[in-house]
Amino acid sequence: MRYDVEDVIKMLDTTHGNEVTAYDIRDHIRSNAINLEVAGNVQTGNVDQYIDIGSKSVSALLSIADKVQVLSTSASDISPMVIRITGEVSSMPVSEQIVLTGVTAADSTNTFDSEAELFVTAGTSDGTLQDLAGVVTVREKTTTANTLSKLAPNERAPLYRWVRFSPTPSEAATFQIWFKKRWLPLTNDNDAPIIPCANEIVEGVVADALWEDGQEVSAQAQETKFTNGVKELWISRRPRNLITQIVPDNGDPQMRSERNLYYLGSSY
């Protein structure tokens, strides 16, 4: 799934008009897989269930045995900034560090196996702690259109939610997904939190300041105002009392909506 999916709430197959429901992997193996996925009896059809198989640091697998390329949207992403790639070469795990060369693509030394699931992290060659300046793309070298992963500024390792469909789709379909967005770290002075209780937090800060200043009567009145505000917020917004946040950046990925629930359509 796309970059900022944390938890899937609802899924709809808009091609066939089917709701796709969540299924536990243990129940899938116990009840579905033995009927639908046994060798010689693999069944296909319209998807009606999905199984959460966790998160990976790539959104796609290598389509062929190939080298990978890394490049940034910022010319400032150069040595000592590196992207560490771990994958399989001749079915054995191999890791290497690719030194970023800004907006120019840098190639891996290794040719990783076809269908290899890469593990991608960002770091430095000299052990210093530095943040990426731009959005870094990891892609196949031969088929550059196959983007394997993207890393946002300030990110050390990307995470993509993966699911498996059941039964195996018999044809291409489009899915509409409602989901909870993944939080991004607030690390810079200009990172903007989007908090639906911002006014209440201000009232609480004022109350604390009055207590610190020794103005007990005013502080108590402000504290009451803060408590009542939080109580009203909890009642009126429940269960939507959620906190989202964005990291301002001109590249992609980034948070694109102040709502922390919306849908996306994807083709499979």
C-alpha positions in Angstrom: 0.0 0.0 0.0 1.0 3.6 -0.2 3.5 5.3 2.1 1.3 6.7 4.9 -1.1 3.8 5.6 -0.8 2.7 9.2 -4.0 0.8 9.8 -6.7 -0.3 7.3 -10.2 0.5 8.6 -12.3 -0.5 5.6 -11.7 -1.8 2.1 -14.0 -1.9 -0.9 -13.5 -3.6 -4.3 -15.0 -0.9 -6.5 -14.6 -3.0 -9.7 -17.0 -5.6 -8.4 -18.8 -3.8 -5.6 -17.6 -6.2 -2.9 -16.5 -5.3 0.6 -13.2 -6.8 1.4 -13.0 -7.9 5.0 -10.0 -8.4 7.3 -9.1 -12.0 8.1 -6.6 -13.3 10.6 -3.6 -15.2 9.1 -4.1 -18.2 11.5 -7.8 -18.5 10.5 -6.9 -18.1 6.9 -4.4 -21.0 7.0 -6.9 -23.1 9.0 -10.0 -22.4 6.9 -9.2 -20.9 3.6 -5.7 -21.8 2.4 -6.3 -25.5 2.6 -9.2 -25.2 0.2 -8.1 -22.3 -2.0 -4.3 -22.5 -2.2 -3.2 -26.2 -2.2 -1.0 -27.1 -5.1 -3.1 -28.2 -8.0 -6.2 -26.5 -6.5 -5.3 -22.8 -6.5 -8.6 -21.0 -7.0 -9.1 -17.5 -8.3 -12.1 -15.2 -8.1 -13.3 -11.8 -6.8 -11.5 -10.8 -3.7 -13.6 -10.8 -0.5 -10.9 -11.0 2.2 -7.5 -9.6 2.9 -4.8 -10.8 5.4 -2.5 -8.3 7.1 1.1 -9.6 6.6 2.8 -6.7 8.3 5.1 -3.9 7.2 8.1 -3.9 4.9 10.6 -1.2 4.0 9.7 -1.5 0.3 6.4 -1.0 -1.6 7.4 -3.4 -4.4 9.7 -6.3 -5.1 12.4 -6.5 -7.8 10.8 -7.5 -11.0 14.1 -9.0 -12.3 17.6 -9.8 -11.0 18.9 -6.2 -11.1 21.0 -3.5 -9.4 19.2 -0.7 -7.6 19.6 3.0 -7.8 19.2 5.7 -5.2 18.7 9.4 -5.8 17.4 12.4 -3.8 15.2 15.4 -4.6 17.9 17.5 -2.9 21.4 18.2 -4.1 22.4 18.4 -0.5 22.1 14.7 0.0 25.7 13.7 -0.6 28.5 12.0 1.3 28.5 11.0 4.1 24.8 10.3 3.6 24.3 6.7 2.6 21.4 4.3 1.9 22.0 0.8 3.2 20.4 -2.0 1.2 20.0 -5.5 2.4 18.8 -8.2 0.0 19.5 -11.6 -1.5 22.2 -12.4 -4.0 22.1 -16.0 -5.2 19.7 -16.6 -2.3 22.1 -15.4 0.3 21.6 -12.2 2.4 24.0 -9.4 1.3 24.2 -5.8 2.5 25.9 -2.7 1.0 26.0 1.0 1.5 25.3 3.3 -1.5 26.7 6.8 -1.1 24.1 9.4 -2.1 25.1 11.7 -4.9 22.3 14.3 -4.7 19.8 14.3 -7.6 22.1 12.0 -9.6 21.3 8.3 -9.4 23.9 6.1 -7.7 24.0 2.4 -8.4 24.4 -0.6 -6.1 27.4 -2.8 -6.6 25.4 -6.0 -6.1 22.8 -7.4 -8.5 20.0 -8.6 -6.2 17.8 -11.6 -6.9 14.5 -11.3 -8.8 11.6 -11.0 -6.4 14.0 -10.1 -3.6 12.5 -8.1 -0.8 15.0 -5.4 0.1 15.5 -3.8 3.5 16.2 -0.1 3.2 17.7 2.3 5.8 19.3 5.7 5.8 22.5 6.6 7.6 26.0 8.0 7.2 29.3 6.4 6.3 31.2 8.2 9.2 28.7 7.3 12.0 27.5 10.9 12.5 23.8 11.5 13.0 22.4 13.5 10.0 19.0 13.8 8.5 18.1 13.5 4.8 17.5 16.9 3.2 15.2 15.6 0.4 13.0 12.7 -0.5 15.2 9.7 -1.5 13.9 7.2 -4.1 15.1 3.6 -4.3 14.3 2.0 -7.7 15.4 -0.7 -10.1 18.3 0.2 -12.4 17.0 -1.5 -15.5 13.3 -0.8 -15.0 13.5 2.7 -13.4 9.7 3.0 -13.4 9.7 0.3 -10.7 10.1 2.4 -7.5 10.9 0.1 -4.6 10.9 2.6 -1.7 11.0 6.2 -0.7 12.4 7.8 2.4 11.1 11.1 3.7 13.4 13.8 5.2 14.3 12.9 8.8 13.4 9.3 8.2 15.7 6.4 9.0 13.7 3.5 7.5 10.5 3.6 5.5 7.5 1.3 6.4 4.8 0.1 3.9 1.8 -1.9 5.0 1.4 -5.1 3.0 -1.8 -7.2 2.7 -2.5 -10.4 0.9 -5.8 -11.0 -1.0 -8.0 -14.1 -0.8 -8.9 -15.7 -3.1 -6.2 -14.9 -5.6 -7.7 -12.2 -7.9 -8.8 -13.5 -11.3 -8.5 -10.1 -12.9 -7.3 -6.6 -12.3 -9.4 -4.6 -9.9 -9.4 -1.2 -8.1 -9.7 -1.0 -4.4 -10.9 1.9 -2.2 -9.3 1.9 1.2 -10.2 3.9 4.3 -7.2 4.1 6.6 -5.5 5.7 9.6 -2.5 7.7 8.5 1.0 6.9 9.9 2.5 9.5 12.1 5.6 11.2 11.0 8.2 12.6 13.5 8.2 16.3 14.5 11.9 17.1 14.6 12.3 20.6 13.2 11.1 24.0 14.4 8.8 24.4 11.4 7.2 20.9 11.7 3.4 21.6 12.2 1.3 19.4 14.5 -2.4 19.2 13.6 -4.1 18.7 16.9 -7.9 19.0 17.3 -7.5 20.1 20.9 -5.1 23.0 20.2 -7.2 25.6 22.0 -7.5 23.4 25.1 -3.8 22.9 25.2 -3.3 26.7 25.2 -5.7 27.0 28.1 -3.7 24.4 30.0 -0.4 26.1 29.4 -1.8 29.4 30.6 -3.1 27.7 33.8 0.4 26.2 34.4 2.0 29.6 33.9 -0.3 31.2 36.4 0.4 28.5 39.0 4.2 29.1 38.4 3.7 32.8 38.9 1.9 32.3 42.2 -1.4 33.7 41.0 -3.4 30.9 42.7 -6.9 32.4 42.3 -6.5 33.1 38.6 -4.7 29.8 38.1 -7.6 27.9 39.7 -10.1 29.7 37.4 -8.0 28.9 34.3 -7.6 25.3 35.4 -11.4 24.9 35.6 -11.8 26.4 32.2 -9.2 24.0 30.8 -10.8 21.0 32.5 -14.2 21.9 31.2 -12.9 22.4 27.7 -11.1 19.1 27.6 -14.3 17.4 28.9 -16.4 19.0 26.2 -13.9 18.1 23.6 -13.8 14.5 24.7 -17.6 14.2 24.6 -18.1 16.1 21.3 -15.3 14.5 19.3 -15.2 11.0 20.6 -14.1 8.7 19.1 -12.5 11.0 16.6 -10.2 12.6 19.1 -7.1 11.8 17.0 -3.9 13.7 16.6 -2.2 13.9 13.2 0.9 15.7 12.1 2.7 16.8 8.9 6.3 17.4 7.9 6.4 20.4 5.5 8.3 19.4 2.4 8.1 20.1 -1.3 8.7 16.4 -2.2 6.8 13.2 -1.8 6.0 11.5 0.5 4.4 13.9 2.9 1.1 14.3 4.6 -1.3 15.8 2.2 -4.5 16.2 4.2 -5.4 17.5 7.6 -7.9 14.7 8.1 -6.4 11.5 9.3 -8.9 9.3 7.5 -9.6 9.2 3.8 -9.5 6.7 0.9 -7.2 5.9 -1.9 -7.8 3.8 -5.0 -5.2 1.3 -6.1 -5.0 -1.2 -9.0 -3.9 -4.7 -8.5 
